[in-house]
Amino acid sequence: MKTILMSFLLAIVSFAKVEHYEIHKYNQKPSIRIQQQKLLKQYVKIDPEKTTKQITGEKIEYKRLKHQNTTIYFEIWTKHYYLWIDAQSGRVLKKEKR
C-alpha cells in the first residue's frame, strides 16, 4: 500500500513540474521576447522623449515599453521622477518622485 501511495505522489509531483514548465517556458526564449517587443512597437503612437520633456522638463535615464492586459505603456525614469505613460494616448498613468 505504501509503495502505491509513494508512486502516486511521485507521479503527481513530476506532472506538476512538467505542467508548470509548459506554462512558463515561453518567458525564457529570447526570440519570443524580441517578437513581442516588435509587436508592441507597432502600436506606439507617441514620442516618449517629447512627452517626458513636456511633463517633467528632464531627460530620460531609463525607458522600457511594457504591457498589462490591453494597456501598452512606457516605464520611464528621469533624474527626479518615475513615469508610466500610455503609449497610444500619451496620458500619464502614474507619476512618482524618486
MDAnalysis code that builds the backbone (N, CA, C; Angstrom):
import MDAnalysis as mda
import numpy as np

u = mda.Universe.empty(294, n_residues=98, atom_resindex=np.repeat(np.arange(98), 3), trajectory=True)
u.add_TopologyAttr("name", ["N", "CA", "C"] * 98)
u.add_TopologyAttr("resid", np.arange(1, 99))
u.add_TopologyAttr("resname", ["MET", "LYS", "THR", "ILE", "LEU", "MET", "SER", "PHE", "LEU", "LEU", "ALA", "ILE", "VAL", "SER", "PHE", "ALA", "LYS", "VAL", "GLU", "HIS", "TYR", "GLU", "ILE", "HIS", "LYS", "TYR", "ASN", "GLN", "LYS", "PRO", "SER", "ILE", "ARG", "ILE", "GLN", "GLN", "GLN", "LYS", "LEU", "LEU", "LYS", "GLN", "TYR", "VAL", "LYS", "ILE", "ASP", "PRO", "GLU", "LYS", "THR", "THR", "LYS", "GLN", "ILE", "THR", "GLY", "GLU", "LYS", "ILE", "GLU", "TYR", "LYS", "ARG", "LEU", "LYS", "HIS", "GLN", "ASN", "THR", "THR", "ILE", "TYR", "PHE", "GLU", "ILE", "TRP", "THR", "LYS", "HIS", "TYR", "TYR", "LEU", "TRP", "ILE", "ASP", "ALA", "GLN", "SER", "GLY", "ARG", "VAL", "LEU", "LYS", "LYS", "GLU", "LYS", "ARG"])
u.atoms.positions = np.array([
    [0.822, -1.199, 0.000],
    [0.000, 0.000, 0.000],
    [0.864, 1.262, 0.000],
    [1.942, 1.206, 0.821],
    [2.828, 2.364, 0.883],
    [3.498, 2.630, -0.459],
    [3.888, 1.583, -1.151],
    [4.559, 1.769, -2.442],
    [3.611, 2.373, -3.471],
    [2.370, 1.966, -3.448],
    [1.386, 2.539, -4.378],
    [1.180, 4.015, -4.081],
    [1.059, 4.340, -2.824],
    [0.875, 5.730, -2.422],
    [2.088, 6.581, -2.794],
    [3.289, 6.053, -2.546],
    [4.514, 6.788, -2.876],
    [4.647, 6.991, -4.383],
    [4.355, 5.960, -5.164],
    [4.454, 6.099, -6.617],
    [3.413, 7.097, -7.134],
    [2.246, 7.098, -6.529],
    [1.210, 8.060, -6.911],
    [1.665, 9.494, -6.622],
    [2.253, 9.719, -5.446],
    [2.748, 11.053, -5.091],
    [3.877, 11.496, -6.015],
    [4.786, 10.585, -6.348],
    [5.872, 10.916, -7.275],
    [5.327, 11.300, -8.648],
    [4.329, 10.582, -9.113],
    [3.729, 10.889, -10.413],
    [3.077, 12.268, -10.401],
    [2.390, 12.606, -9.329],
    [1.735, 13.919, -9.222],
    [2.764, 15.038, -9.211],
    [3.825, 14.872, -8.427],
    [4.856, 15.908, -8.326],
    [5.550, 16.106, -9.661],
    [5.915, 15.028, -10.336],
    [6.605, 15.167, -11.623],
    [5.680, 15.780, -12.670],
    [4.408, 15.437, -12.657],
    [3.463, 16.029, -13.600],
    [3.293, 17.522, -13.341],
    [3.260, 17.904, -12.084],
    [3.101, 19.316, -11.740],
    [4.278, 20.127, -12.251],
    [5.493, 19.596, -12.146],
    [6.669, 20.309, -12.646],
    [6.606, 20.472, -14.157],
    [6.226, 19.421, -14.876],
    [6.124, 19.490, -16.331],
    [5.054, 20.490, -16.734],
    [3.924, 20.459, -16.060],
    [2.838, 21.381, -16.371],
    [3.271, 22.824, -16.128],
    [3.959, 23.061, -15.041],
    [4.445, 24.407, -14.732],
    [5.437, 24.866, -15.798],
    [6.318, 23.982, -16.233],
    [7.284, 24.314, -17.270],
    [6.573, 24.675, -18.572],
    [5.549, 23.936, -18.932],
    [4.817, 24.211, -20.168],
    [4.153, 25.583, -20.132],
    [3.714, 26.002, -18.973],
    [3.062, 27.302, -18.865],
    [4.067, 28.431, -18.995],
    [5.232, 28.289, -18.381],
    [6.175, 29.401, -18.280],
    [7.400, 29.308, -19.180],
    [7.543, 28.309, -19.992],
    [8.771, 28.164, -20.762],
    [8.932, 29.259, -21.816],
    [7.857, 29.864, -22.279],
    [7.961, 30.885, -23.312],
    [8.696, 32.122, -22.819],
    [8.717, 32.365, -21.511],
    [9.413, 33.534, -20.980],
    [10.917, 33.419, -21.127],
    [11.428, 32.218, -21.288],
    [12.865, 32.004, -21.334],
    [13.425, 32.064, -22.753],
    [12.583, 32.170, -23.758],
    [13.061, 32.172, -25.136],
    [13.258, 33.608, -25.619],
    [14.494, 34.000, -25.911],
    [14.747, 35.380, -26.341],
    [14.053, 35.734, -27.651],
    [13.910, 34.769, -28.561],
    [13.282, 35.079, -29.846],
    [11.830, 35.502, -29.664],
    [11.132, 34.905, -28.714],
    [9.736, 35.268, -28.469],
    [9.653, 36.639, -27.817],
    [10.588, 36.950, -26.904],
    [10.606, 38.281, -26.288],
    [10.851, 39.355, -27.340],
    [11.743, 39.081, -28.291],
    [12.036, 40.045, -29.356],
    [10.808, 40.235, -30.237],
    [10.136, 39.149, -30.591],
    [8.915, 39.250, -31.400],
    [7.848, 40.051, -30.674],
    [7.724, 39.845, -29.370],
    [6.721, 40.570, -28.592],
    [7.043, 42.064, -28.567],
    [8.317, 42.427, -28.406],
    [8.698, 43.839, -28.394],
    [8.432, 44.487, -29.752],
    [8.705, 43.771, -30.845],
    [8.421, 44.302, -32.180],
    [6.923, 44.547, -32.358],
    [6.117, 43.609, -31.882],
    [4.669, 43.753, -31.976],
    [4.188, 44.948, -31.164],
    [4.709, 45.123, -29.961],
    [4.313, 46.258, -29.126],
    [4.703, 47.584, -29.775],
    [5.873, 47.641, -30.390],
    [6.343, 48.886, -31.012],
    [5.448, 49.323, -32.169],
    [4.751, 48.384, -32.798],
    [3.845, 48.732, -33.893],
    [2.675, 49.580, -33.412],
    [2.289, 49.432, -32.148],
    [1.122, 50.129, -31.620],
    [1.456, 51.454, -30.939],
    [2.719, 51.805, -30.861],
    [3.125, 53.047, -30.200],
    [2.794, 54.227, -31.110],
    [2.099, 55.238, -30.553],
    [1.698, 56.403, -31.336],
    [2.296, 57.699, -30.815],
    [3.125, 57.634, -29.780],
    [3.683, 58.858, -29.205],
    [5.204, 58.793, -29.219],
    [5.830, 59.942, -29.026],
    [7.273, 60.015, -28.847],
    [7.530, 60.182, -27.350],
    [8.064, 59.176, -26.681],
    [8.216, 59.257, -25.228],
    [9.180, 60.355, -24.779],
    [10.190, 60.660, -25.596],
    [11.129, 61.719, -25.228],
    [10.426, 63.075, -25.153],
    [9.622, 63.375, -26.175],
    [8.887, 64.653, -26.195],
    [7.909, 64.746, -25.024],
    [7.154, 63.689, -24.819],
    [6.149, 63.687, -23.757],
    [6.800, 63.854, -22.390],
    [7.899, 63.163, -22.157],
    [8.603, 63.275, -20.877],
    [9.153, 64.674, -20.688],
    [9.690, 65.246, -21.748],
    [10.238, 66.605, -21.677],
    [9.135, 67.607, -21.341],
    [7.933, 67.433, -21.911],
    [6.812, 68.331, -21.624],
    [6.340, 68.193, -20.177],
    [6.313, 66.973, -19.662],
    [5.779, 66.732, -18.322],
    [6.765, 67.139, -17.233],
    [8.027, 66.726, -17.379],
    [8.995, 66.945, -16.300],
    [10.080, 67.955, -16.638],
    [10.342, 68.166, -17.918],
    [11.436, 69.045, -18.318],
    [12.803, 68.387, -18.167],
    [12.843, 67.074, -18.010],
    [14.091, 66.348, -17.801],
    [14.326, 65.331, -18.914],
    [15.576, 64.872, -19.023],
    [15.932, 63.846, -19.997],
    [15.644, 62.459, -19.417],
    [15.460, 61.504, -20.312],
    [15.172, 60.126, -19.916],
    [16.472, 59.414, -19.546],
    [16.460, 58.748, -18.384],
    [17.591, 57.915, -17.973],
    [17.350, 56.448, -18.323],
    [16.105, 56.008, -18.224],
    [15.745, 54.614, -18.482],
    [14.363, 54.598, -19.114],
    [14.199, 53.783, -20.150],
    [12.903, 53.692, -20.831],
    [12.664, 52.237, -21.209],
    [11.437, 51.767, -20.945],
    [11.084, 50.405, -21.317],
    [9.623, 50.351, -21.735],
    [9.359, 49.699, -22.843],
    [7.997, 49.514, -23.336],
    [7.433, 48.236, -22.726],
    [6.262, 48.355, -22.074],
    [5.644, 47.217, -21.394],
    [4.162, 47.158, -21.728],
    [3.525, 46.079, -21.288],
    [2.075, 45.968, -21.443],
    [1.493, 45.252, -20.244],
    [0.243, 45.583, -19.962],
    [-0.512, 44.909, -18.910],
    [-1.949, 44.839, -19.397],
    [-2.442, 43.633, -19.585],
    [-3.761, 43.386, -20.180],
    [-3.819, 44.057, -21.547],
    [-4.632, 45.074, -21.733],
    [-4.732, 45.725, -23.039],
    [-4.034, 47.074, -23.077],
    [-3.335, 47.447, -22.024],
    [-2.661, 48.739, -21.957],
    [-1.189, 48.581, -22.317],
    [-0.743, 49.358, -23.298],
    [0.668, 49.404, -23.656],
    [1.205, 50.717, -23.109],
    [2.298, 50.654, -22.357],
    [2.802, 51.863, -21.711],
    [4.328, 51.869, -21.654],
    [4.880, 53.068, -21.469],
    [6.309, 53.225, -21.260],
    [6.563, 53.391, -19.772],
    [7.545, 52.672, -19.264],
    [8.041, 52.905, -17.913],
    [9.297, 53.750, -18.095],
    [9.279, 54.953, -17.573],
    [10.363, 55.909, -17.804],
    [10.897, 56.409, -16.472],
    [12.231, 56.475, -16.380],
    [12.882, 57.063, -15.217],
    [13.609, 58.306, -15.674],
    [13.438, 59.390, -14.927],
    [14.241, 60.589, -15.140],
    [15.048, 60.822, -13.869],
    [15.712, 61.965, -13.795],
    [16.551, 62.231, -12.627],
    [15.733, 62.317, -11.339],
    [14.529, 62.889, -11.415],
    [13.728, 63.109, -10.213],
    [12.382, 62.381, -10.198],
    [11.999, 61.703, -11.290],
    [10.657, 61.107, -11.370],
    [10.685, 59.698, -11.953],
    [9.671, 58.924, -11.576],
    [9.299, 57.682, -12.250],
    [7.984, 57.981, -12.965],
    [7.912, 57.673, -14.253],
    [6.696, 57.928, -15.031],
    [6.221, 56.647, -15.704],
    [4.913, 56.507, -15.795],
    [4.282, 55.470, -16.594],
    [3.351, 56.200, -17.552],
    [3.673, 56.149, -18.853],
    [2.940, 56.903, -19.870],
    [2.305, 55.929, -20.856],
    [1.011, 56.124, -21.119],
    [0.294, 55.309, -22.093],
    [0.921, 55.533, -23.469],
    [1.284, 54.452, -24.159],
    [1.997, 54.553, -25.431],
    [1.086, 54.927, -26.591],
    [-0.216, 54.860, -26.412],
    [-1.115, 55.185, -27.507],
    [-1.727, 56.573, -27.365],
    [-2.097, 56.960, -26.154],
    [-2.745, 58.261, -25.980],
    [-1.791, 59.320, -25.450],
    [-0.715, 58.916, -24.795],
    [0.237, 59.870, -24.249],
    [-0.128, 60.388, -22.868],
    [-1.195, 59.880, -22.272],
    [-1.574, 60.371, -20.938],
    [-0.712, 59.703, -19.869],
    [-0.526, 60.407, -18.781],
    [0.293, 59.907, -17.682],
    [-0.546, 58.966, -16.830],
    [-0.113, 57.726, -16.720],
    [-0.818, 56.753, -15.897],
    [-0.412, 56.888, -14.435],
    [0.859, 57.196, -14.214],
    [1.361, 57.305, -12.852],
    [2.623, 58.165, -12.864],
    [2.767, 58.999, -11.838],
    [3.953, 59.845, -11.720],
    [4.374, 59.852, -10.257],
    [5.616, 59.449, -9.998],
    [6.123, 59.395, -8.630],
    [7.476, 60.089, -8.558],
    [7.743, 60.692, -7.411],
    [9.077, 61.243, -7.174],
    [10.010, 60.104, -6.826],
    [11.253, 60.240, -7.224],
    [12.267, 59.224, -6.917],
    [12.755, 59.341, -5.515],
])
